[in-house]
C-alpha cells in the first residue's frame, strides 16, 4: 500500500507534464481516429453533391453530421462537413475509469484532399444532427436490351466495331455510365460501368462480341470490389476465373 501511495504523486506529476495522456485526451484521440476513418470512406474521385456526401457520412455508425458547406466535391474547395464522433479510453491512474467523449471535427471532401488526411478539431455547432433524403438510385445498365441487340457473328465472320458502337448508342444510356470498347484478335470487348463510391462493388456489365459467340455478364461481387480489376474491358476479353 505504501508503495502505491508513493507512486500516486509520481503519476500525477507525469500526467501534469504531458508525459502520460489523460483519459480525456486518449478518448479524444480515439474520436479523431474515427473521424479520420470517415474521411477515408468518403474519399472518391467521383463528383458528388453536398447532399450526397452528407448522406453518406450520416449512414456511418457513430457519426453525426452537424453542418455541410459547399455545393459539390469538384467545385472550388469541395464540400466541408462538421461531424461529431465518440471515443472511449481508460483514465490514467491507480484506479482507472472509462472516459467517453463526443468531439467534433471538420472534414473536407475534394479531389485535392490527401487520402487519410487528419481532420481538424472544431467546436461543435448548436443544433441537432442534420437529416438527409435518400439519394436517387444510380443509373442501371440495360443488360437485357444489350444482350438482345448486340450482333451475332458466325464462326469465321468479321466483327465490326462500328456496328457494336451503333448498338450502344441506340440504348440511350445515361451519359454518366462509363463505356469502354477494345478490339483484340477479331473480338470486341465492352465495359459498361455506372458511377461508384469507391467502397461498394461496382454494378458493371461486361460483354464480348466475337466470331461464333456473343456474351453479356456481370462479374462476381468480389471481382467488382474497388481495386480488384473485374470491371475492366480487359476482363471482358480475358475473363478472370470465378472465385472459389
Secondary structure, 3 states (H helix, E strand, C coil): CHHHHHHHHHHHHHHHCCCCCCHHHHHHHHHHHHHHHHHHHHCCCCCCEHHHHHHHHHCCCCCEEEEEECCECCCCCCEEEEEEEEEEEECCCCCCCEEEEEEEEEEEECCCCCCCCCCEEECCCCCCCCCCCCCCCCCCCCHHHHHHHCCCECCCCCCCHHHHHHHHHHCCCCCCCEEEEEEECCEEEEEEECCCCCCCCCCCEEEEEEECEEEEECCCHHHHCCCCCCCCHHHHHCCCCCCC
